Amino acid sequence: MFIRKVNAFLHATFHTQDLCQQYKTTNMKRIFTLIFSLITVFGFSQAKEIEIEFIGNCGLHMTDGISNFYIDFPYKSGAHGYMEFDESELDSIQENSIFIFTHKHSDHYSKKNLKKVMKRKSGQTYGVSNISELEKLGESIENFEIKALKTNHTVFGISFRHYSYLITWHNKKIYLSGDTTEPETIGKIEKIDLAFVPYWILKNANEQNITIDAKMFAVYHLYPEQIPSAKENWDEIENIRPMVEQGEKITIELETE
């Protein structure tokens, strides 16, 4: 829109029946269009931060202002007594986003809601059934890499297919634990900038004397009744942030040249 206004202004200002003047005007239009195109490509599109919004449970919206990822969302609102969300959350999903799921339990994934979103917004979906395609995302997204880590998720003695993810985005390492209870996998990774983990990962790591090398922990997947104690236990700890307010955001500043 802005470039069209500039071109219109140039046309109104420099238009004349003189062929030479018309030639100059045409070339000035091209120059201005080129300048503003370069600004758009190399200026405004340059990512300065990664913003991560907590939607609920393990549901996150991650963006660098260029690409949009939704992790374990949409899920079934209120499933298994976990967090509910308003229908407007589905409406607010960005078009042509990338949806990544750790597994298909209803507090992490809803086929019905995802189908509704994909019909209106389009996008790409990844999870336990197409891990190899997921790990190729870095070929089409600049400064992005994702590694899928098969992790244990057992409920009442039944083991379910489950993956945790290590994302390296603009040279920042973000770990997404999902529902796994085992701290061994995250314990093997060095220099994590931000780790999203349920509280039981921290508990189990402590009991098993496993050190997790992360600058900051975001503790998610809390039952609503666990929120008061989460605030009480972790609010004053500098590198642990309990995710208790749906809609709250974490920003990772990126290094600029």
BAVOLO-875776 format. One line per 4 residues: number of its first residue (from 1); their letters; for each residue x, y, z of C-alpha. Coordinates in pm, 1 decimal, m for minus. Last residue first. Layout:
BEGIN
NUM> A> X:Y:Z  ...
//
This chain:
BEGIN
257> ETEL> 2481.9:m714.5:1390.0  2184.0:m790.6:1606.6  2164.8:m1057.1:1877.3  1812.9:m1173.6:1943.1
253> EITI> 1600.6:m1090.3:2246.1  1391.2:m1378.8:2371.8  1046.3:m1263.8:2479.8  816.6:m1461.2:2707.1
249> KEGQ> 445.6:m1391.0:2689.7  139.2:m1424.6:2909.4  m183.9:m1512.9:2726.9  m297.3:m1772.5:2978.0
245> EVMP> m156.2:m1679.5:3316.3  3.6:m1964.7:3510.8  322.3:m2044.3:3324.9  560.6:m2079.3:3619.2
241> RINE> 888.0:m1899.5:3547.9  1206.9:m2048.9:3684.9  1540.9:m1868.9:3640.2  1504.5:m1603.3:3909.5
237> IEDW> 1320.8:m1802.1:4173.8  1077.9:m1569.1:4352.6  767.9:m1680.0:4164.4  861.0:m2046.3:4195.8
233> NEKA> 712.5:m2200.0:4508.8  427.2:m1960.4:4585.2  330.3:m1914.2:4222.8  328.0:m2288.7:4165.2
229> SPIQ> 128.9:m2335.5:4487.3  m143.7:m2100.1:4363.7  m143.8:m2254.8:4010.9  m191.3:m2617.1:4113.4
225> EPYL> m571.5:m2590.1:4126.7  m579.6:m2486.9:3759.4  m387.4:m2803.7:3665.4  m41.2:m2719.2:3541.0
221> HYVA> 101.6:m2802.3:3199.9  383.4:m2545.8:3209.0  703.6:m2461.6:3393.7  917.1:m2219.2:3192.2
217> FMKA> 1280.2:m2281.0:3277.8  1565.6:m2040.8:3209.1  1938.4:m2058.9:3140.7  1926.2:m2432.4:3083.8
213> DITI> 2184.5:m2705.9:3148.5  1971.8:m2963.4:3329.2  2161.8:m3152.3:3597.4  2045.3:m3504.7:3675.9
209> NQEN> 2072.9:m3612.5:4037.8  1790.9:m3866.9:3996.3  1566.0:m3704.1:4257.6  1643.4:m3354.9:4125.3
205> ANKL> 1579.8:m3458.3:3764.5  1252.9:m3621.1:3869.2  1126.1:m3306.1:4038.7  1235.3:m3075.6:3755.6
201> IWYP> 1071.0:m3304.6:3499.2  764.5:m3335.1:3725.4  703.9:m2961.0:3706.9  624.4:m2975.3:3336.5
197> VFAL> 901.8:m2841.5:3111.2  953.3:m2559.0:2862.8  1328.6:m2501.2:2847.2  1475.7:m2167.5:2738.6
193> DIKE> 1834.7:m2088.0:2639.3  1957.4:m2447.9:2640.3  2336.1:m2465.4:2669.3  2399.5:m2838.4:2651.5
189> IKGI> 2157.4:m3125.1:2596.4  2207.1:m3458.4:2774.7  1986.7:m3370.8:3072.9  1697.6:m3297.1:2834.8
185> TEPE> 1693.1:m3663.6:2741.2  1750.1:m3804.6:3091.5  1468.7:m3602.8:3252.3  1201.2:m3868.6:3189.0
181> TTDG> 839.9:m3781.6:3265.2  735.8:m3696.9:2909.8  429.2:m3479.5:2857.8  566.9:m3211.1:2625.8
177> SLYI> 933.6:m3125.9:2676.4  982.6:m2836.6:2438.6  1343.2:m2714.3:2442.4  1438.1:m2378.1:2293.2
173> KKNH> 1797.8:m2316.0:2182.5  1868.0:m1970.5:2039.9  2094.6:m1934.2:1734.4  1821.7:m1759.1:1534.1
169> WTIL> 1606.1:m2063.5:1603.6  1742.9:m2389.1:1740.1  1443.3:m2600.5:1837.2  1483.0:m2910.2:2051.3
165> YSYH> 1165.6:m3114.6:2052.2  1005.1:m3379.2:2273.2  834.2:m3668.3:2101.5  567.3:m3912.9:2213.4
161> RFSI> 421.1:m4239.2:2094.4  226.3:m4379.6:2390.1  326.3:m4639.1:2650.2  51.5:m4804.0:2855.8
157> GFVT> 127.4:m4880.4:3220.0  m144.4:m4652.6:3352.1  m7.4:m4369.7:3134.8  341.7:m4389.4:2986.4
153> HNTK> 513.7:m4111.0:2794.0  877.1:m4182.2:2712.3  1074.2:m3962.8:2477.9  1163.2:m3974.2:2109.7
149> LAKI> 1363.7:m3659.8:2040.5  1274.4:m3456.1:1732.6  1534.7:m3201.3:1627.1  1424.7:m2868.2:1485.3
145> EFNE> 1637.4:m2619.4:1296.2  1571.2:m2258.5:1199.4  1793.1:m1975.7:1079.2  1589.5:m1939.2:757.9
141> ISEG> 1284.3:m2156.7:711.9  1264.9:m2379.0:401.4  1547.0:m2628.4:460.7  1507.0:m2592.6:836.9
137> LKEL> 1168.9:m2759.1:807.6  1338.0:m3087.5:719.7  1304.5:m3226.4:1073.9  927.3:m3207.1:1042.5
133> ESIN> 927.2:m3419.3:726.1  1112.7:m3696.8:910.7  874.8:m3668.7:1207.0  564.4:m3736.7:999.9
129> SVGY> 331.4:m3955.1:1211.9  441.6:m3837.6:1558.9  375.9:m3471.3:1482.6  357.7:m3213.3:1208.8
125> TQGS> 83.3:m2997.8:1057.1  122.0:m2730.6:789.1  m97.9:m2426.8:729.5  m444.9:m2329.4:608.3
121> KRKM> m639.0:m2058.1:796.3  m1008.0:m2140.7:755.6  m1000.7:m2512.3:675.9  m684.1:m2565.2:877.9
117> VKKL> m846.1:m2408.9:1184.3  m1157.4:m2627.8:1172.5  m951.4:m2941.1:1109.1  m730.2:m2850.5:1404.2
113> NKKS> m1031.8:m2804.5:1629.4  m1178.3:m3144.1:1540.2  m846.3:m3329.6:1551.1  m778.9:m3188.4:1895.2
109> YHDS> m427.4:m3216.1:2036.8  m244.3:m3150.0:2362.8  m510.4:m3205.3:2631.8  m668.3:m3453.4:2389.4
105> HKHT> m372.9:m3689.6:2381.5  m214.9:m3689.0:2036.1  158.1:m3649.7:2090.1  430.7:m3383.6:2087.1
101> FIFI> 238.8:m3175.5:1832.0  368.1:m2914.7:1586.9  143.8:m2676.5:1393.1  301.7:m2444.0:1133.9
97> SNEQ> 107.6:m2131.1:1046.9  m44.0:m2043.2:709.9  m277.3:m1783.4:862.9  m223.4:m1673.2:1221.5
93> ISDL> m446.5:m1817.1:1493.2  m674.0:m1549.3:1640.5  m997.7:m1727.3:1549.7  m890.3:m2040.0:1737.5
89> ESED> m814.1:m1834.2:2047.0  m1154.2:m1666.7:2009.2  m1314.8:m1995.9:2112.0  m1195.8:m1927.8:2466.3
85> FEMY> m953.1:m2161.5:2635.6  m981.5:m2424.6:2907.7  m691.6:m2546.8:3116.7  m662.6:m2903.1:3245.3
81> GHAG> m943.0:m3115.8:3392.2  m875.5:m3410.6:3160.4  m962.4:m3194.4:2855.2  m1068.6:m2838.8:2943.2
77> SKYP> m1050.9:m2714.2:2584.6  m954.5:m2989.6:2343.3  m615.0:m2901.9:2197.8  m524.0:m2649.7:1931.0
73> FDIY> m239.5:m2634.1:2005.8  45.4:m2861.0:2110.9  298.5:m2612.0:1968.1  180.6:m2339.6:1731.6
69> FNSI> 450.2:m2191.4:1511.0  445.1:m1863.0:1321.4  718.3:m1739.5:1087.2  806.2:m1375.5:1014.3
65> GDTM> 757.1:m1178.5:1335.3  987.6:m1415.2:1521.6  690.1:m1618.1:1635.6  598.1:m1888.4:1887.0
61> HLGC> 241.9:m1963.8:1993.9  233.8:m2215.4:2276.1  5.2:m2491.6:2405.1  160.0:m2714.6:2670.0
57> NGIF> m141.4:m2665.0:2901.7  m265.9:m2317.2:2799.4  m206.2:m2042.6:2543.1  139.8:m1926.2:2653.7
53> EIEI> 277.3:m1674.4:2405.7  636.5:m1698.8:2285.5  801.6:m1398.9:2121.7  1132.9:m1443.3:1943.8
49> EKAQ> 1314.3:m1117.1:1891.7  1476.4:m888.4:1635.3  1379.1:m1070.1:1315.7  1470.6:m890.7:994.1
45> SFGF> 1161.9:m849.0:777.7  1148.1:m471.3:823.0  1501.8:m410.7:704.0  1641.3:m647.4:443.2
41> VTIL> 1333.4:m748.7:248.0  1107.4:m452.7:317.2  1388.4:m197.1:285.2  1494.7:m357.8:m41.9
37> SFIL> 1141.6:m334.1:m176.7  1126.1:30.5:m70.2  1440.7:113.6:m264.4  1336.5:m89.8:m570.1
33> TFIR> 996.3:77.2:m586.6  1158.9:419.0:m554.6  1404.0:340.1:m835.1  1134.5:196.9:m1059.4
29> KMNT> 914.4:497.3:m1009.7  1209.5:724.0:m1083.3  1263.3:531.8:m1408.3  910.1:582.4:m1520.2
25> TKYQ> 921.9:950.9:m1432.5  1242.3:1001.7:m1628.3  1091.8:837.8:m1937.9  778.9:1048.2:m1903.2
21> QCLD> 998.9:1361.1:m1890.1  1167.3:1258.7:m2212.1  836.6:1189.6:m2376.4  698.3:1534.5:m2288.6
17> QTHF> 328.6:1489.2:m2233.6  378.0:1540.2:m1864.1  349.1:1339.9:m1542.8  611.4:1428.8:m1278.6
13> TAHL> 404.1:1511.7:m975.9  96.5:1297.5:m1032.6  304.0:992.0:m1130.0  541.7:1035.7:m838.0
9> FANV> 254.2:1057.8:m592.2  90.0:749.4:m738.4  417.9:557.6:m711.5  456.5:660.6:m347.0
5> KRIF> 98.1:561.7:m272.0  152.6:223.4:m437.3  468.3:174.7:m226.9  273.6:241.0:94.4
1> M> 0.0:0.0:0.0
//
